[in-house]
């Protein structure tokens, strides 16, 4: 049963009164609403507080699934450049009109805002390895074994080669020239079926097949991508909602750390610390708790364990018997040979609120921590001692998150291993 005791409207009023601005002169209702949703998303990222069961059907012959596609509400990626730009404008006392940048002061230009967002969006992806994406290509045969990749590919976590004629998949394990030569000195002169790959010696967006492919095939990658972001309010960031704030704090670090009228060393340092903190949270993220196939419990593992334990698993079809998780990426062995119902308990993106009558979906004991976070975050634009004096409020929020995690460990001591699938995957098979 959902919580109903506190609505967005009443919580907004309480925060405005605490900020000594009951008439919303200095802190608008929209600004407070955005900060409340930020506190919910960050609480969820820090504590895995929001959990829910979701169900989706398999597709025959499809081994990999993206949870953000299967569960667009539970694993939401809704933030746009315009939304983030507006939040930054509130923080830096600029007119909150998004990428239009109308009537901005001489502190910053809208080009600085959007450039910082573009840069930090891709930097966050590289730093956190979140999110992962699927890229498939049919490269032209090259005697050297080198193939060109899509220009968006930045870090490769996993690769496989599908021989076009036979349809058989071969898992490609990461190697380098020294390893290949040590095993087979003339590997590059004897084309065959690739079993390894290297990006240690290749130019950017190229991959070396080891050995060179002797016949056409498809190269499938699980990777991180850097994207081109047109300057527009509707341009999606394509990041999990709970980690989008890293882009905001990273972008504001760039703005405040530049020799210009808006320079502020203290707040710049604070922004960098917040960025790094969210990156650390994303690196150790939790997502899938448990899974069921047609209501039958299914073991969870990592993709690395599946690749090393069953190198040809993609060629085996039937009822799924094991699910591997790497944040929002799932793989299934056996590869489904029909439509099966996959149910899983997930750590979901926090349910945000938009209308004054919307209840805030946390227990009463959590609200004080969100209240402290909102007061602290709203005070950022005050700067100086007024902002510094709110640091204990943020500390209270973090202490509350720590306590919530301790309670989770006590409730789910036997599920700890399941919660840590993404972290295990990153340790076993890091994207590089």
N, C-alpha and C positions, 0 to 999 in steps of 0.2 A: 504494500500500500504506500503510495507516495506521501512525502511530507507535505503539510499544508499550513503549518503554524505561522510562517513568516513570508510575506509577499515581497516582491520587488519594490513596490511602492512604499511600504512601511520601512523596509530596510534602507531605502534611499533617503527617506526623511530622517531616520536616525543618524545616518552618516552626515547629512548636511548640517544637522544640529550640532553634532560633535565637531564639525569643521568650522563652527560659528558662522555658518552661511545658510540659515534656514530659508532664505528667499532665493537661493540659487543665483546669487549675483556673481560670485567668483568661481564657483564650481557648478556647472550646469547639470541638469538632470541627465542629459545624454552622457556627459563625462562620467558621472557617478555610475550610471548603468554599465558602461563599458568596463569600469574598474571592478565592479562586482562580478561581472562575467570573467574577467581576467583572474580574479581571486579564486573562482570556482575551478577554472581550467588548471591553474597552477596547483591548487590543492589536490586535484585529481592526479596530476603528473607526479607530485611528490609522494602521494600516499596510496595510489591504486584504490581510492575510496569508492569510486563509482564502478560497480560491476553489474553485468546483465547478461542474460542468455540470449543468443541469437541463433537462427537456423537458416541454412541455405542449401539448395540442391546442387549436386555435382553435375558436371557435364561429361558425357562419355568420352574417354580418351584424353581428358585434360588433367594433368598432374599438378599444376600450380594454380594457386588462387590468391588474389589480393583482397585482404579483409576490408580495405577502404572501399572496394567496389561491391563486395558482398554485403557489407553493413555500412552504408554511407552515413547513417545517423550515429551508430555506435562508435564507429571509427572515423569521425568527421574530419574533412579537410575543406573547410568552407571559407577561410579567411582570404581576403583580396588585398591588393596593394592599396586601394582606397581606404579600406578599414584601418589598416596599419598606419598609413600616412596620417589619418585623422587623429588617431591616438597619440602619435608623436607630436602633432601640432598642439594638442591639449597640454602635453607635458612641457612643451617649450614655449607656451604662451603665444602661439601663432593662431590665426583664424582657422578653425577646424573645418576646412572644406575639401580635404582630400587632395588628389593629384592636380586639381585645378590651380591650387596655390594662389588664390585671389587675395589681394591686400596683405600679403605677408610682409613682415618687417625687414629691416636691413640686417637682422641677425643671420638669417639663412635664406637661401633661395630654394624654390621647389625642386630645382634640378639636383641640389645637394641631397634633399630628402629622398627623392626617388632613386638616385644613384646609390645611396647608402643602403636602401632597402634591397635593391637588385644584388648588390655585392654581398651583403650579409645573408641573404637567403641562400645563396650558393655556398658561402663559407660555412654556414651551419650544416648544410648537407654533407660537406666534406669532413667537418669536425666530428659530427655525431653518427655518420653512416645511416641517417634516417632522412627520408624513407628509401626503401629499396624498390626497384622497378624491374620489369622484364623487357629485354630488348632482343629481338630475333632478326637475323639477317641471313642472306644466302650469298656469301662472298664469292667473288670470282677466284678460280684456282690460280695460284701463284707458285711457281717452282720453289721460291724461297720459303713458302709457308706463312708469309706475312699477309695479314688481311686488314683492311680498313674497317674501323668501327664508326658507328654514328657519332657525330661530333658532340652529342650531349653526354656520352658515357664518360664518367670521371673515375670511379673506383669499381673494380669488378670483385664480387664476392664469390660467384660460382659460375662455371661455364660447362657447357656440354656440346657435343657434336653429334648431329643426326645425319647418317649416311643417306643420301637422297634415294639411292636405288633400293636399298634393303629396308629403310625406315628404322634401322636400329640406332639407339642412342648410346653414346659413349661419354661417360663423365670425364671431364678434363681437369686434371689436378695441376695446381700452380707449380711452376719450376722456373729455372733460368738456364742460360747457356752452359754454365759450368756444370750444373747437375746433369743436363742432357748429354754433354760430352763425356762426363765421367761414366755414364751408363752405356752410351753407344757413341763412340767418337765420330762416326760418319752418319749420324742421325739425319742431317740435313740433305744428304745425298740419296736417301732411301725413302721416298714417299710411301705413305701407307695410310692407315686409319689413325688420326690424331688421338693421343691419350693424355697429353699434357699441353699446357700453354705457358707463355711467358710474356710479361710486359716490362721486364727489367731492362732490356736493351733496345726496345723499339721506340720510334718517335711517338709523340702524342697521338692518341686515338688510332693506334695500331696494335695488333695482337699477333704474337708468333705462335703458330701451331707446331707442335712437336709430336711426331714428325710432320712434314708438309702433307697436306691431304692429297691422296692419289685420285680421288673422285669427288664429284660435287656433293655438297651437303649444306646443312643449316647450322649456324652458330647461335646457340641460345645462351644469354647472359642474365644473371641476377646481379644488378649493379645499382650504384647511385648515379643520379643524373644532375648535371647543372643545366639550367634552362634559361632561355632568353625571355625577358619579361618586358613586354611593351608597356609604356607608361600610360596607364589607364586605371580608373577606379575599379573596373571589373576584372582586372588581370588576376587570376588565381595564384596563390603562393604554392599550392600543391604540397603543403606540409600538414602533419597532424595538428589539429587546433591547439592541443595542449602544449605544443612546443613553439608556436608561432611567436610568442613573446621574446624568444631568444633573438629573433631577427630585429624586433623593435629595440631592444636594449643594445644590441650590437651596432645598429644603425645610429642610435643616439650617441654611442661612444665615438663613432667617427665624426659626428657633427660637433660634439662638445670638446673634442681633443684636437681640433684644427685651429690654427692661428687666424682667428677672425673675431668679429664682434661677439659671437656667441660662445667663445672659449670659456670653459669652466672645468678646471683640472679635477676638483673634488667630485663633481657629479659624473665626469667622464670615467673616473676610476670606478665609481659605484656601478655605472652601466656595464663596464667590462666584467666586473665581478658577477653581476647578474647574468650576463651572457654565458660566462664559463660555468656557472652553477646549473643553468638549464641544459647546457651541453652534457655535463656530467650526469644529469638525471636521464637524459635521452639515451646515453650510452648504456646505462643499466636498466633500460625500460622494461616493463612487464606488460604483457598483453593477453596471451591465451593462458587460461587456468586449467581447463580440462576440455575434453572433446568426446563426442558420441557419434557413431555411425548407425543410423536407423535405431537410435536409442540404446545401442550397445556401447559400453565404454570402450574407448580406443586409446592405446598408449600414445604418449607424446614423447618426442625426441627432437634432436637437432638435424638439420640438413647434412651437416658434416658427418654425423654418426650414420645417417642413411647412405651417403655416398661411399663412405669407407667400408661399411658393413655389407652393402649390397650394391656394388658398382654398376650393375645393369638393371637397377630397380625400375627405371623408366620404361623398360621393355616388358614388364610383367603387369598384366591387367587382371582385374577381379574386384572383389569387395575390399574397400580400403581397410587395411589392418594396422596401419601406423600413420600418424600425422606428425610432420616435422614443422617447427615454427621458427621464423626469424622475424620478429616484430610482426608486421602486417602481412608477411609472405608465408603462405602455407604450401606444403607439398604433401602428397599422399602416395603411400605404397600400401597396397597395390594401386596402380593407376585405375581410377573408376572405369568399369566397362558398361556402366549404365547410370541411371539417376538414383542417387542415394541421398538421404537426408542427413546433413552434417549439422549437429548442434554443438555449440561450445559456450562455455562461460568465459566472458571477456572482461578485461579492464577497459571500460568505455571512456570516450571523451565526456567530460562533465556536461550534463544537461544545462544549457544556458537559459537565461530568461530575457524577455523582451517587453512584455506588457506589465503594467503596474499590478495587475491582479495575479500574475504568475507566481506560484509559491517557489521559494528557493529550496532545492532538493538536497538539503543536508539536515542532520539532526541538530537539535537545539544546542548541544554542547560544542558543535563545530562553529556555529555562527560567530562567537566572540573572536575566533582566530581570523575569520574572513573580515570581520569588522576592523580589526587591527591592521590587516593588510591593506584594506581600502584607504584608511586614514593615512597610512604611510605612503602608499603609491600616489595618492592625490597631492600629498605635500611635496612631491618631487619638484613641481614647478615653482615652489616658494624659494627653493635654494637656500644656501647659507645655513645659519644656525637653526632656522625654523625647520628645515628639512632634516638636519642632523639630529634634532631633538626627537624625531619620530623613529629613529633607528631601533629603540627597544620594542616598538610595536611590531616591526618586521621580525625581530628575534623571537617575540612571542608566537608569531605565526609559524616560524620554523620549529620551535619547541613543540607546538601542537602537532605539526606534521610528524615529527620524530616519535611522539607518543602514539599517534595513530598507527605508525608502522610497527611499533612494538606490540600493540594490541593485535594487529594482523598476524604477526608471527606466532602469537600465542594461540589464536583461533585456528591457524592453518599450518601447524608445525609439520604436518605430513605432506602439505602441498608446496612447501618451499621450493623443492626441486622443480616443480611444474612452473612456478612463477618465474623461474630464472632461465627459461629456454632461450630467450633472445640474448641475454648476456653470455650464456654458454656458447651459442652459435658464433657470436662476435669474437670470443676468445679462440675457438677452434678454427674458424675460417674467416679471418678478418678481411674486410674489403680493402683492396690495395691496387 
